[in-house]
Amino acid sequence: MSEDASAGGWSTIESDEGVFTFLIEQLGVKDIQFEELVQLDSDSIRALSPVYGVIFLFKYIGSSTTSTSNPQDGTFDPAAVDSDAGFFFAAQTIQNACGTQAILSIILNNDPSNPSLQPSSTINIGQELRSFKDFTRGFPSELLGEALSNSSLIRETHNSFARSSPFANETQQDPAARTEDVFHFIGYTVRNDILYELDGLQPYPISHGPCTTDEFADKIIPVLLKRTSRYPPEEVRFNLMAVCRDLRIKAQEIGDVEALARQKRKRTAWEWENALRRHNFVGFIGEMLKGVVELKLEHGGEAEYQRWVEEAKKTTEKRMTESQARRKGEAGDEMQE
């Protein structure tokens, strides 16, 4: 299977709370989950407290700034990494790694090295990630990005959540053809009582001003609204996920039986969905169709098989005609408006 060189052996993964939660668990992170936010308001974030940061997915509409002094929003903070040995900021060197990189930017900046957190509130990042962070401590962002991209453990864990496909696109692409939209992940978190934007395509962490962990829910909203306001009104392809404590633990602590049951059902659904992602069903569908054909031939012979095929064609044609009629009707209504 051919692979784009810019991907560097990294597959594309979905922006999905179940994918991200089980990904970090496989890397050894304890008692943390991701929760999708369907409303952009501080109450939704505060309800998940403690929240360690958010992951934001958006359509990439331009190259990252090449200026080292003026990002579009906030201010570059080159001293953040120099003055804080535990600050994790990696340049993005591989195209498909940005989702996992944004995740790790939140996770690895909220370990016990974060002075903004009480020791009991930090994230247990596990032995493997702790060893990786200790080994790369002091690396410049470009070298740290290379180290992350070349980590077999992180890459293989990331790729294990990619959708399985039996097909490889080996056709020649037209250079003049319209390219697909590109999307990008970034992280926002609090460290040293400053709200930081962590984007591997930028030269430095971006400071959005003073912010305590208690203020995060209120201060992150205007930052995100300002970013989304640069897009046309019809652009709605954004995704926001909070990095929070395992909600099963929270439900157990307050004795909320219904919430605990709900979270357990959600985990079961995530496990099922992640299992489906690892398999393709082309072979299964082929065998099923062969079985149906054999059944038709056995019960009615060739004539019954041909009748079944013709009925299927007519049903498909009817559905296509109805769909086209609906689209024409909707277009006419829009013109009248």
N, C-alpha and C positions, 0 to 999 in steps of 0.2 A: 504494500500500500504506500503510495507516494504521500509525502507530507510537506507542507510549506516550511521552508527553512526557517522562517521567522517564528514558527511555533516551537522549534527546538525540542520536539518530542513531547510537547504539552498539548493535550486535547482541550477542546472547549467544554466547560461545564455550565450547567444552568444556574441562574440566580434563584435559588430555592432554599427555604429555611431548613428543610429536611436534609438536603445535600450538604449544606454548610455545617449543620450540627453534627452529623455523623462523620464528616471529614475531619473536623478537629478532634472528635473522640478517637478516631483511628490514629491520630497523631499523638494521642496520650493526654489531651487536655481534659480536665476533670470539671464536672458540674456546671457546664456552660452550654447555652443553646442560642439559636438565632430565631428571632420572631419577626415575621413580616409586618410592617406598619402600613395599614391601608388608609390612614388619615395622617395628614401632616400637621399635627398639633402636639403641644407639650404634654397634655394629659395622657395621650396614648403612650408616650415614652415613659412618663412618670409612673404609670400603672405597672410597668415591668421592672421597676426599681429593685435591685441596683442594675443600672445600665452602664456598660463599660465603653460604649461607643456605638456608632451606626455605620453601616456599609451602604453606599449610595451608588446605584447603577444608572447611567445616563447615556444618551446618544452623544458620541464624540463628534463635535462640529468644527474642530480646528486643531491645529497643532498646539502643543503646550508652549507657553511663553518661553522665549530664549533669553529674556531679560533676567538678570539675577537680583533685581531690585524692585520690580513692579509686577506682581501677579495681578490677575483680574480682580480678585477680592482678597482682602487681608494683606498681610505683609510677610515676606520671606524671613525666616529666622535661622540663618546659618549657624548661629551660636548654640542652637538648641542641642544639637548632637555633640558639639565640642565640649559643652559644659556639663553634659549628663551622659555618663558612660553607659547607662542602661537604656538610652533612647534608641529605638529601633526604627531606622529609616533607610529603605532600600530602593535604589533606582530600578525601574522596570526594564529588564533586558530581553524578556521573552514575551511575545504578543499574547498568548493564551493564558499566561500565568497571572494576569492582573487580579482575577477574582480571589485566588488563594493568597496573593500578596497583600491585598487589602485586608483580608481576614487576619493574617498574621501580624499586620501592622497594628491592629487593635489588640489581639491576644498578647503579643510579646511586649507591648507597652503598658500592660496592666498586670504584670507579674509583681513580685515583691519589690522590684527596683523602682516602682512608681511612688514617689513621695506624696502624691495627692491622695493616696489610699491608705486606710488603716490596714495593718498587717493581716487582720482577719478577713478583709474584703478583697484581697488580691486574687488573681487567677492562678490556679495551680496548672502550669503549662506542661507538666510531665517531664520525664527524664530526657526523652529524645530532643524535644525542642529546647530544653534547658541546656543540653550539651551543645546544640547548634548555636544558640545565642552566646554562650560562653566562648565558643571557638571563634565566632565572628566579631566579638566585642572589639571595638576600635577600628573596624574596617571602614573605609570610605564608602559612600552610598553605592557607587558603581561596582566596587568589588563585592559588597554585601549582596547586591542584586545578582551578580554572577554566582555567588555561593549558594543563594537560594535556588536559582534556576538549575544548578547542577546537583542539588541534593536529591539523591535517588529516592530516599524515603518520602520527601514531600512531593516530588513529581509523580511517583507511583501511586501514592495515596490520592492525589488530585485526579490522576487519570482513571482511577478505579470508579469514579463517579460520572465519567463521560458516557453519553448514550452510545450503546453498541450499534454499529452499522456494518452490514456485510458488503457494502459497496464502497469503491474508491473512485473519486472523480479524477480521471487521468486525461480528460479532454483538454485541448488547447484553449486557453481563455483569450477572448478578444480584448486586446489592450484598450480599445476605444469604448468597450461596453461599460455601462453604468455599474459601478461597484456597489456591493451591498452595504447597508448602514453598519457602522462600527460602533460598538458600545464599550464603555470603560467603567471600571470599579475604582472607587476611592474610599478612604476611611476617615472618620472624624472621631477624635477622642480627647480626653483631658489628661494632661501630664504637666506636673509642676504648676498646677493651677492656671493653665493656659489652654484654651480650646485650639487644637491643632487639626489642620487638614493634611492628610498624608496621601500624597499622589505620587506614584513612582515615575510619572512623566515630568515632574517638576524637579528643579535642581535642589530644593531645600524643603523642609517642612514649612507649612504656611500657618502663621499665627492669626487667629481671629479674636485675639484679645483675652483679658483675664477671665477666668471661668473656673469655678469649683465644680466638683462632681455633683453637688446638689443643684447647681445652676444650669447644668448641661441641658436638661430638657427644655428650658426656656430659651437658652442662648443659641442652640443649634437650629431652631426653626427659622429665624430671620436669615441665617446664613444660607440655608437650603432654598428658601423662597427667592432670595436674590439670584442664586444660580439658575433656578428654573425659569425665572422671569426673562432670561435672555433667549428663550426658545419661543417659537410661534405658538399661539393659543391652542392649535390643533395637535401639538406634540404632547402626547400623554405617556410615552414609553419611558417611564421612570420606575425604579424599584428601590425601596428603602427597607433595610432590615436592622433591627436592634440586636446588639450583642448583650445578652443578659444572663443572669443566673438561671440554672435549671429550674423551670417553673414547677416541676414536681416537688422539689425540695421546699419551695415557698408554700405550696399547697399543704404539704405535710406539717410544716411548722405552725401554720394557723388553723390546722384541722379542717380544711375545706375539702370534704370528701368528693363533692361533685367536680371541683376543679381538678383534683388529683386524677379522678377517673377520666376526665376529658383530656388531660395531658397524656395519660397512658394510651388512650385510643389514638391520639395524634402520633405518638411515637410508633405505634404499631403500623399506622398508615404510612409513615415515613419509611419504615423498614421495607414494607411491601413495594413502595414506589422505587426505592433505591435498588431493590432486587430486580425489578422490571427493567431498569435502566441498563443493567449489566448484560441483558440478553436481547438478541434480535429474534423475531418470530417469523422470518421468511420461510424457513424450513417447516415450521409447524403449520403455517397457512397453506403451503404447498401440499403437505400430506393431508390436511383436512379437505382441500378441494378434490384431491384424488379419491379420497374416501367417499365424498358425496357423488362424484361421477360414477364410481363403481356401483354405488347403491342404486342410482337411477338406472344404470344399464342392467343391473340384476333384476330389478322389479318391473321394468317396462321396456327394456331393450333399447335399440338405437332410436326408435321413434319417440319414446318417452324422453330420452336425453335431448333430442333436437327440439321437442316441444318446450322443455324446461329452459333451454338456451334462448329460444325465441321469446318466451315470456319475460325472461330477465332483460333482454334487449328492449322490449316495449316498455317495461317498468322504468328502466334507466332513461330512455328517451322522454317519457312522460315527466319524470322528475326534472330533467334538464329544461324542458319547455316551460314548466311551471316556475322554475328558478329564474329563467330569462324574463318571463312575464312580470315576476315580482320586481326584478331590478329595473325594468322599463317603467313600471308604475311608480317606483320610488323616485326615479329620475324626473318623471313628469311632475310629481308633487313638489320636488325641490325647485323646479323651474317656475311653477305657479307662485311659490312663496317669494 
